[in-house]
Amino acid sequence: ANAMALSVTGVSLTDLRLGAFMAGGPSHSGQLVTVDSAIQLDTVWACIRLLSETIASLPLKLYERETEETSSTARSHPLFAILYDRPNADMTGVEFWGCMVASLLAWGNAFAQVVRRGDGTVIALNPLRPDRMTVRRDPETGGLVYTYAWQQQYLTLTEGEIFHIKGFSFDGLMGLSPITVGRQSLGSAMAAEETAGRTFKNGLLTQSYIKAPTYLNNEQRGLAKAALEDYAGAINAGKTPLLEGGWSVESIGLNPEAAQLLQTRAF
């Protein structure tokens, strides 16, 4: 069971990010809404991608004030190259800020580890996944403690070692995820996507049943089951089956037009 849980979700029962992973929770539609499932919706993907790539393409320059009215770019400051050009050894400025904005839009928080030299100079910013981060306040010191879970290992960081951008928040510690807050409407959209997929899979046919003209005895029931197998084979092959003896096909539930499936997906 543990091996299956790891292969499906990527988390274990002792992983601190399990709570964040399940934060979306179930919706009225019965869909489990998480960032990973919600981003499969075209609208969510388009919004996050457009906003993150647009903001990431804007130049982020560091300025220093010269007088009360004038300022100039601080190209000689160590933070200038990190914020503008290359935050770390693996990412450009556009890639880093795109990652940070996408995390903020999906989870309501964006984290980066601040790497310093011995003299305290910042030399790198490494992005951290928000769903693997927990934040708490140390009751003794009053400072914030950040615990990051990664591959069954835990990294504890202090406030000076974390760059944290949070969205709208009720407690000032963690921002609220738009995916979590909007899980009811997102769940309905996911249910509409699933219904549409099943409808197309079934050849645009709603769920149906075969109606017999009368009660059947055991022998007739056996013959009917064989006939139904031929009927299913004909349907799957795209052929028109023949029903004899007063048998008919009836539909269960609403058809896509009556359910306004296309309108729901468009909305």
N, C-alpha and C positions, 0 to 999 in steps of 0.2 A: 504493500500500500504506500509506504514511504517512497519507494522508487518510482511508482506511478505518479505520485504527487509532484515529485521533483521534475519528472519528464514533462508534465503537463503545465505546471505553473512556474517552475523555476524557483520556488521558495520551499522552505521547510517550516515545520511548525514552530521552530525556535528562532526563525528569522524575524528580525524586528520590522522588516518592511512588509510582513504579511498583512498587518492592519491597513497600511496604505494601499496595498495591492487590492484589497477587498473594499476599499473605501467607497467605491461607486455604489456597490450593493445592488440588490434586485430592484426592479421597477414594477409599476402597475401592470405593464405588459408581460411580465414574467421574464424579461431579458435581464441578464447580469451585465450591468454597464460598468466597464472599466476604461482606462485610457486606451489600452490595447484593442479593445473591441469597438469603442466609439470612433477611433481614428479610421476604421474601415468604412465609415460613412463618408460619402463623397463631400458633403458639406463641411464636416469637421476637418477632413484632410485639407480641403481647399482653403478654409479660413486660417488654419494654423500655418500652412505652408506660405500663403500669401503674406500674412502679417509678419512672420518670422523672417522671411527672405527680404521683405521690403525694409524692415527696421535694420536688419543686419547689413544691408547695402549702404546705409547712411554712415558717413565718416564720423568716428568718435575720437575727437582730438582733445588733448589736455592743454589748458590755457593757464597762464600766470598773469596776475594783475600787476600792471606797471604803475598806474596812477588810479585815481578814483574813477576816471572816465575811459581809460585805455587798457588794453590787455593784448598779449601776444601769445603765439603757440609756444609751449614749453618743450621744444624738441630735445633739449639736453636733459630733461628729467627722465629718470629710469622708467616711470610709468607710461610715458608717451608711446614708446614702441610696443609695450604690452597691450595697452588699450586700443591702439590704432592699427598695429600691423600684425603682431604675432604674440598672442597671449601665452602660448605654450609651444613646445617643440613639435606638436602634432597638428596644430590647427592654425589657420589664418584668422585674422580678425573677423572676417565675414562668417566663417564657419563657426567660430566660438560664439559670437553674439546671436547668430541664427539658432544655435543650440540652446542658449540661455532663454531667448524669447519663446521658443517652442515649448520649453519646459514650463515657463511661466504661464503660457496659455493653456497647457494641458493639465498641469498639476497645481497651478496657483503659486508655485515657488520655483526659484532658480538658485542653484547652489554652485559654488566653485571653491576649490581648496586654494588657499593663498600659500604659495611656496616662497620662502625668504632665504636670503643668504645669512651668514653668521652675524652680519652687522644690521640685520633687520630689513634690508632692501628687498622689495618684492621683485622676484625674477620670473614668476609664472603664475597663471591662473588655470587650474585644471577643473573642468566641469564635472559635477557629480549628479547622479540620477536622483531626482526628488523622491521617487517611490522607495528608495533605499535609505532615506534619511529620517531620523527622529530628533526632535528638539525638546529639551527640557531645561528647567531652571534649577540650578544647584541651590538648595535651601541654605547652605552654609555660607557660600560666597556671594550669592545673588546673581552670578553670571550665568550665561547660557552655555549649555553643553550639547554638542552635536555628535550624534552617533551614526556612523555610516556602515551599513552592512553590505559586504561584497564577497561572494564566493565563500560563504560560511566564516568569513573573517570580519571583525569589527574594528573600526577605526574611530577613536574618540578625539574630537577636535574642539578647541576653545573658540571664543568669539573672534580673537585676532587671527585665527587660521581659516576663517570662513568668510566668503563674500556671498551674502544672502539677499536676493531680491524677492520680496513677497508681494502677492496681490492683495485683494480685499481680505481683511482678516477680522475676526472677532476677539482674538486673544493677543494679537501683536507678535505671536511667535511663529505661526504658520499661516500662510494664505489659504483661502478656500479654492478648491479646484472647480473650474467651470464645468468640468465633466461630471463631477459629483453633484453639484447644485442643479444641473440641468438633466439629471439622469432620467427623469420621467419622460420628457419629450424625446430625448435621445433613445430611450428604450422603445418608445412607440415607433420611431423611425426605423430602428433595427428590426422590430417585428414586421413592419411593412416590407422591408428588404427581404426578410426571410420568407414571408408569404409570397412575394413576387417571384422569388427564386423557385419555390416549390411549384407555383403555378406554371412557370415556363418549363420546369422539369417534367411536369405531367402533361405537356403538350397543350397548355392553356385550358386544361379541363379541371373543373372543380372536383372535389371528392364525390364519388358517385357509388350507387349500389344497384344490383340487379333485382328487379321485382318479378316474383313468380305469380302466375295467375291464380294459384290455389296452393293448399298445403301439399307437401310431397311426402311420399313414403320413403323408406330407407333406400330402396332400389332406385327410385327416381332422383333422390338426393345425390347418390353416387354418380349417376349419369349427368346431373346438373353441374357437379364440380368439375367433371372432365370437360364439359362444354364451356365452363367459365375459364378454364385454362386456355382453351383455344381463343376465347374472346380476348383475354389479356394479351395473348401473343399477337393477335391481329392489331390491337390498339398500339402496342409497342412497335410494331412494324409499320405503323402508319396506314393500315388498311381499314376498310369499313367492314365490321363483322355483321353476321346475319343472326338475328334472334327470331326464333320460331315459337309457335304455340302460345302466343299471348304474353311472352316475356318482354320486359321493357327496362330501360335504363332511367334511373331517377337520380337527381343531384341532391347533395346534402350541403346546407349552408348557403351563403351568398356567393354569387358570381363576382369576378373582379370589378365589373362595371357597377353593380349594385353596391359593392363595398367601397367604391370610389378609390380603388387601389392606386391608380396612376396619379390622381389628384393628391392623395395623401403623401406619396413619395415625392411629388413635385414640391409640396409645401415644406 
